[in-house]
Amino acid sequence: MSKITVFLQNVQIGQPQTYANMQVFPLNAPNGHPRAYQTLDQALASGEVKVLEMSEGGSVPTLSVENGGIMPVLLVMGEELVGAKQNRVLNTSILVPAHSTTPIPVSCVEQGRWAYSSRTFRSGATTSHSKLRKEQMLNVTQNLRSRNAYDADQAAVWREVGRKMSSHSSHSQTHALHDLYEQTQGDLQSYLNAFVTPVSAQGMLIVINGEVFGGDVFDHADTLQQLWGKLLQGYALDALERREAPATQKVQDAHLFLNAALQADTEVYQSVGLGEDVRLTGEIVTGSSLIWEETAIHTALFNPAI
């Protein structure tokens, strides 16, 4: 039995919170060991981590993370980094080792800029919406199989950013996904205010208009609490896009979705940083999981049909 299967078997689904066309199911997966890493925002705030362009000229698909701290730092798939020559999002979840400089795979989500706005990156305070995260993950999985690379399809990322901005009638001079989040902040805030971070939960599963969109589960409740707002905004952006659409006739079962993850095929690759990167492929669920020291640090699951 694989490590990710053992982990998912112990995940329990709690009672959902509901607002408008969106439901958030808490996921509980206690593991009993202390957390041995920082989140990206914690490390940036302390000054122990810097995220930089690879060189003065820059490289669109790769950034450099300098971790001067004594703990590894968790970067989550879809987290946005704002500044430098153009805004980027993470292609996969990575645990950056302590006292290291690590190149990380990213995708551009600001097509119309290639000039420094700052020397270092700051946190964008959001993740990508679920469709973009899913498309990146699927493409990375294909590239891992064919050439063992964590690259995403940059043209496909730009198309999805453009589609998303058009669906919200958003305009940005540099075609920046970050601008869409800022322009919809009022509506997004109504979702953020409606959902309360579950104190003891390690993850969340999202249903919009009666369909499971996906979910994220971590090894510790503290990690979810720190990433709650980022992840929730991404899903809320999807809910906003579909708030005028009718709900499906039959609500997709959250338990069925999670059980499908248990049946998914798995492939294991060496992570960019610490640990292993496990890819999950099934009929109604696709996903990835970062495994370190026998523990699933972050698992992301998506509905491939949406």
C-alpha positions as CSV (number, residue, x, y, z in Angstrom):
1,M,0.0,0.0,0.0
2,S,1.4,3.4,-1.0
3,K,2.2,6.2,1.5
4,I,-0.4,8.4,-0.1
5,T,-3.1,5.7,0.1
6,V,-2.4,5.1,3.8
7,F,-2.7,8.9,4.4
8,L,-5.9,9.3,2.4
9,Q,-7.5,6.3,4.2
10,N,-7.3,8.3,7.4
11,V,-8.9,11.5,6.1
12,Q,-12.3,12.1,7.4
13,I,-14.9,14.5,6.0
14,G,-16.7,16.8,8.4
15,Q,-19.9,18.8,8.1
16,P,-19.8,21.5,5.4
17,Q,-20.2,25.2,5.7
18,T,-22.4,26.7,2.9
19,Y,-22.6,30.2,1.3
20,A,-24.3,31.1,-1.9
21,N,-23.3,28.4,-4.5
22,M,-20.3,27.1,-2.6
23,Q,-19.7,24.5,0.1
24,V,-16.6,23.9,2.1
25,F,-16.1,20.4,3.7
26,P,-13.4,20.3,6.4
27,L,-11.0,17.4,6.1
28,N,-9.5,15.9,9.2
29,A,-6.2,13.9,9.1
30,P,-4.3,14.1,12.4
31,N,-0.8,12.6,12.4
32,G,0.6,13.3,15.8
33,H,4.0,14.6,14.9
34,P,5.3,18.2,15.2
35,R,5.5,20.4,12.2
36,A,9.1,20.8,11.0
37,Y,8.8,23.5,8.3
38,Q,7.6,27.1,7.7
39,T,5.1,28.3,5.2
40,L,6.3,30.7,2.4
41,D,4.5,33.7,4.0
42,Q,6.1,33.0,7.4
43,A,9.6,32.8,5.9
44,L,9.1,35.9,3.8
45,A,7.9,37.9,6.8
46,S,10.9,36.8,8.9
47,G,13.3,37.7,6.1
48,E,14.8,34.2,6.2
49,V,13.8,33.6,2.6
50,K,14.2,35.6,-0.6
51,V,12.6,34.7,-4.0
52,L,14.5,36.1,-6.9
53,E,14.9,35.9,-10.7
54,M,17.4,33.3,-11.7
55,S,19.7,36.0,-13.1
56,E,19.6,39.6,-14.1
57,G,18.1,38.6,-17.4
58,G,15.6,36.3,-15.8
59,S,14.1,33.0,-16.9
60,V,10.3,32.7,-17.3
61,P,9.9,29.1,-16.1
62,T,12.4,29.2,-13.2
63,L,13.0,31.3,-10.1
64,S,15.5,31.0,-7.3
65,V,14.7,30.6,-3.6
66,E,17.3,31.5,-1.1
67,N,16.5,29.9,2.3
68,G,18.8,31.2,5.0
69,G,16.7,29.8,7.8
70,I,17.2,26.7,9.9
71,M,13.9,25.1,8.8
72,P,12.6,23.9,5.4
73,V,10.0,26.2,3.7
74,L,6.8,24.9,2.1
75,L,5.8,26.4,-1.2
76,V,2.3,25.3,-2.4
77,M,1.3,24.6,-5.9
78,G,-0.5,27.6,-7.3
79,E,0.8,30.1,-4.8
80,E,1.4,33.5,-6.5
81,L,4.7,35.4,-6.4
82,V,4.4,39.1,-7.3
83,G,7.1,41.4,-8.5
84,A,10.5,41.2,-10.1
85,K,10.2,40.9,-14.0
86,Q,6.7,39.3,-14.0
87,N,4.3,37.6,-11.6
88,R,4.5,33.8,-11.4
89,V,2.7,30.8,-9.8
90,L,4.2,27.6,-8.5
91,N,4.0,24.5,-10.8
92,T,4.1,22.0,-7.9
93,S,4.4,22.0,-4.1
94,I,8.0,22.1,-2.9
95,L,9.8,21.8,0.4
96,V,12.9,24.0,0.1
97,P,15.7,22.7,2.3
98,A,17.2,24.9,5.1
99,H,20.4,26.8,4.2
100,S,20.0,26.3,0.5
101,T,19.5,28.0,-2.8
102,T,16.9,26.1,-4.9
103,P,15.7,26.7,-8.4
104,I,11.9,26.3,-8.5
105,P,9.6,25.6,-11.5
106,V,6.9,28.3,-12.1
107,S,4.5,29.7,-14.7
108,C,4.0,33.3,-15.7
109,V,0.6,34.8,-15.0
110,E,1.4,38.3,-16.2
111,Q,1.9,38.1,-20.0
112,G,2.4,41.8,-20.7
113,R,5.4,42.6,-18.5
114,W,9.0,41.7,-18.6
115,A,10.7,44.5,-16.6
116,Y,11.7,44.8,-13.0
117,S,9.1,46.2,-10.6
118,S,11.2,45.1,-7.6
119,R,14.3,43.1,-7.1
120,T,12.6,40.3,-5.0
121,F,9.2,38.7,-5.1
122,R,6.5,39.1,-2.4
123,S,3.6,36.9,-1.7
124,G,0.6,37.5,-3.9
125,A,-1.8,36.5,-1.0
126,T,-3.6,34.1,-3.3
127,T,-3.3,30.9,-5.2
128,S,-4.5,30.3,-8.8
129,H,-8.1,29.3,-9.2
130,S,-8.7,25.6,-9.3
131,K,-9.0,25.2,-13.1
132,L,-5.5,26.7,-13.6
133,R,-4.0,24.7,-10.8
134,K,-5.5,21.5,-12.3
135,E,-4.3,22.3,-15.8
136,Q,-0.8,23.0,-14.5
137,M,-0.8,19.8,-12.5
138,L,-1.9,17.7,-15.5
139,N,0.7,19.2,-17.8
140,V,3.4,18.8,-15.2
141,T,2.5,15.1,-14.8
142,Q,2.7,14.6,-18.6
143,N,6.2,16.3,-18.6
144,L,7.4,14.2,-15.7
145,R,6.4,11.1,-17.6
146,S,8.0,12.1,-20.8
147,R,11.2,13.9,-19.7
148,N,11.2,14.1,-15.9
149,A,10.7,17.8,-15.8
150,Y,8.3,20.0,-13.7
151,D,7.5,22.3,-16.6
152,A,4.0,23.4,-17.3
153,D,2.6,24.5,-20.7
154,Q,3.1,28.3,-20.6
155,A,0.8,29.0,-23.6
156,A,-2.0,27.0,-22.0
157,V,-1.5,29.0,-18.7
158,W,-1.8,32.2,-20.6
159,R,-5.0,31.0,-22.4
160,E,-6.6,30.0,-19.1
161,V,-5.7,33.4,-17.5
162,G,-7.2,35.2,-20.5
163,R,-10.3,33.0,-20.4
164,K,-10.7,33.6,-16.6
165,M,-10.3,37.4,-17.0
166,S,-12.7,37.5,-19.9
167,S,-15.3,35.6,-17.9
168,H,-15.2,38.3,-15.2
169,S,-15.0,41.2,-17.7
170,S,-11.7,42.1,-16.1
171,H,-9.1,44.3,-17.8
172,S,-5.4,44.5,-17.0
173,Q,-2.7,46.4,-18.9
174,T,-0.2,43.5,-18.4
175,H,-2.8,40.7,-18.5
176,A,-2.0,40.0,-14.8
177,L,-4.1,37.4,-12.9
178,H,-3.3,39.4,-9.8
179,D,-5.3,42.3,-11.2
180,L,-8.4,40.1,-11.5
181,Y,-8.2,39.2,-7.8
182,E,-7.9,42.9,-6.9
183,Q,-10.8,43.9,-9.1
184,T,-13.1,41.2,-7.7
185,Q,-11.9,41.6,-4.1
186,G,-15.3,43.0,-2.9
187,D,-17.2,39.9,-4.1
188,L,-14.5,37.6,-3.0
189,Q,-14.6,39.1,0.5
190,S,-18.2,38.1,0.9
191,Y,-17.1,34.4,0.5
192,L,-14.1,34.8,2.7
193,N,-16.3,36.4,5.4
194,A,-18.9,33.6,5.2
195,F,-16.5,30.7,5.8
196,V,-14.7,30.2,9.1
197,T,-11.4,28.4,9.2
198,P,-12.0,25.1,11.0
199,V,-9.7,25.1,14.0
200,S,-8.8,21.4,14.0
201,A,-9.0,20.6,10.3
202,Q,-6.0,19.8,8.1
203,G,-7.8,20.3,4.8
204,M,-10.8,21.3,2.8
205,L,-12.9,20.0,0.0
206,I,-14.8,22.4,-2.2
207,V,-18.2,21.9,-3.9
208,I,-19.6,24.6,-6.3
209,N,-23.1,24.4,-7.8
210,G,-23.3,20.8,-6.6
211,E,-20.0,19.6,-8.2
212,V,-16.8,18.7,-6.4
213,F,-14.1,21.0,-7.7
214,G,-11.2,19.8,-5.6
215,G,-9.5,20.1,-2.3
216,D,-6.3,20.5,-0.4
217,V,-5.1,18.7,2.7
218,F,-2.0,19.2,4.8
219,D,-0.2,17.4,7.5
220,H,-1.1,20.0,10.1
221,A,-4.0,22.2,11.0
222,D,-1.6,25.2,11.5
223,T,-0.6,25.0,7.8
224,L,-4.2,25.0,6.6
225,Q,-5.0,28.0,8.8
226,Q,-2.1,29.9,7.3
227,L,-3.0,29.0,3.7
228,W,-6.8,29.1,4.2
229,G,-7.3,32.6,2.8
230,K,-5.1,32.0,-0.3
231,L,-6.8,28.8,-1.2
232,L,-10.3,29.9,-0.4
233,Q,-9.9,33.0,-2.7
234,G,-9.0,30.7,-5.6
235,Y,-12.1,28.6,-5.2
236,A,-14.3,31.6,-4.5
237,L,-13.1,33.1,-7.8
238,D,-14.5,29.9,-9.5
239,A,-17.7,30.2,-7.5
240,L,-18.2,33.8,-8.7
241,E,-17.8,32.8,-12.3
242,R,-20.6,30.2,-11.9
243,R,-23.0,32.0,-9.5
244,E,-25.6,32.5,-12.3
245,A,-25.3,28.9,-13.5
246,P,-27.9,26.4,-12.3
247,A,-26.8,23.7,-9.8
248,T,-26.4,20.1,-11.1
249,Q,-29.5,18.0,-10.6
250,K,-27.5,15.6,-8.3
251,V,-25.0,16.8,-5.8
252,Q,-21.8,14.9,-6.3
253,D,-20.8,13.0,-3.2
254,A,-17.7,14.3,-1.5
255,H,-17.1,10.9,0.0
256,L,-17.2,9.3,-3.5
257,F,-14.6,11.8,-4.7
258,L,-12.3,11.1,-1.8
259,N,-12.7,7.4,-2.2
260,A,-11.8,7.7,-5.9
261,A,-8.5,9.2,-4.8
262,L,-7.8,6.0,-2.9
263,Q,-8.3,4.0,-6.1
264,A,-6.2,6.3,-8.3
265,D,-3.0,5.1,-10.0
266,T,0.1,6.5,-8.5
267,E,3.5,7.5,-9.9
268,V,6.5,8.6,-7.7
269,Y,9.1,11.2,-8.7
270,Q,12.0,12.9,-6.9
271,S,10.7,16.3,-5.7
272,V,12.4,19.5,-6.7
273,G,13.3,20.0,-3.0
274,L,13.0,17.6,-0.1
275,G,11.0,14.4,-0.4
276,E,9.0,12.7,-3.2
277,D,6.3,14.0,-5.5
278,V,3.5,11.5,-6.0
279,R,1.1,11.9,-8.9
280,L,-2.5,10.5,-8.8
281,T,-4.5,9.6,-11.8
282,G,-8.1,8.3,-11.7
283,E,-11.4,8.6,-13.6
284,I,-13.0,11.3,-11.5
285,V,-10.0,12.6,-9.5
286,T,-6.5,13.7,-10.4
287,G,-3.9,15.0,-8.0
288,S,-0.5,15.3,-6.5
289,S,1.1,14.9,-3.1
290,L,4.4,16.0,-1.6
291,I,5.7,13.2,0.7
292,W,8.5,13.9,3.2
293,E,9.8,11.6,5.9
294,E,6.9,9.2,5.5
295,T,4.3,12.1,5.8
296,A,2.0,13.7,3.2
297,I,2.9,17.3,3.7
298,H,0.5,18.7,1.0
299,T,-2.0,16.8,-1.2
300,A,-4.0,18.5,-3.9
301,L,-7.0,16.8,-5.6
302,F,-9.0,18.1,-8.5
303,N,-12.0,17.0,-10.6
304,P,-10.6,16.5,-14.1
305,A,-14.0,17.1,-15.8
306,I,-14.2,20.7,-14.7
